[in-house]
Amino acid sequence: MSTDQQPPTAVVLTGVGRYADPWHDFAGTSAQIVALLGELGVSARVNGTDEAAFAFDDVSLLVVDAGGGSTPAPELAHGHAREAALAFARAGGPVLATHAASNTFFETPEWAKVLGGRWVPGTSMHPPLDTTVVRVVGADHPITAGLGDFEATDERYSYLETAPDVTVLVTHAHDEQDHPLVWARERAGARVVYDAFGHDPRAYALAGRIELLRREVDWLLRRT
């Protein structure tokens, strides 16, 4: 990880091969994330999850923008991206996981422990992609303090599993229930944000979502 004296840098780990799927344009959403990080003064590069080597030692922030994939079990042995991401988190590096990253690295329970939650196959789902107003509930958290409800065009993940020690920041209503979309977690000084927005590049075009991302990055980099 980089020191506080160095300009912040980020790696956006984008879903390729094992951690790609037919439903998400990870190349497009990762490009949007890199562009927005640049506007926030964070120099970001993209690493594909299919790469054989990773160098995260000089990285201030890891963003995971990948999926669960559907490759048969023998491919699980080639978990270079998984092990690099978990090692970064174990070392206390800040992690921002977006959208389908709640299902990335599903073959190990450690990833869900890092995030403080996960997509549960057979239980989690989302209503059809639409535009709706989501609710900001974390009024006391630096990420969402003073942020009002905002409009989002996205898939709204529902029935995700969450750990009891996460701080839920944004929710949506489905089937007469409130479902967490964004949460933050800090344990032993390590900061993690899960942000369920980001199905496709359109999700990064609306002002409320851009402001939320800015606040998440500032908190993760301790610039708040």
Buried (B, 14 or more C-beta within 10 A) or exposed (E): BBEEEEEBBBBBBBBBBBBBBEEBBBBBBBBBBBEBBEEBEBEBEBBBBBEEEBEBEEBBBBBBBBBBBEEEEEEBEEBBBBEBBBEBBEEEBBBBBBBBBBBBBBBBEBBBBBBBBBBBEEEBBBEEEEEEEBBBBBEEBBBBEEBEEBEBBBBBBBBBBBBEEBBBBBBBBBEEEEBBBBBBBBBEEBBBBBBBBBBBBBBBEBEBBBBBBBBBBBBBBEEE
